[in-house]
C-alpha cells in the first residue's frame, strides 16, 4: 500500500481549524443562553424618594389625592429694566471690512 497523503503540517492545520470551530460553537452557545433576558428583569421602578430600584413601590405609601390648587406654576419674566448692558470693551486685534 501507498503512504498516507496527510503530512504533519496538514494535521496541525486541520486540528487548529477544528479547535477554532469548537471555540466559536461554545461562544455562540454561551451568547444564546445568556442573551435571552425577560422583560420583567429589565423593568426599573422609582420609589417614593425618587431612587431607582428593582422592586415595585409599596402601594400603601402611595399618595392618591392631588389638589390642583396646591400646584404652583411660575415662569421667569424678562424685565427690560434688569437687562444687562452688553457693550464689550477691549482692544481689536484684527478687523476685516
Secondary structure, DSSP 8 states (H G I E B T S, - for coil): ----S--HHHHHHHHHHHHHHHHHHHHHHHHHHHH---HHHH--EE-TTS-EESS---GGG------GGG---------GGG-------S--S----
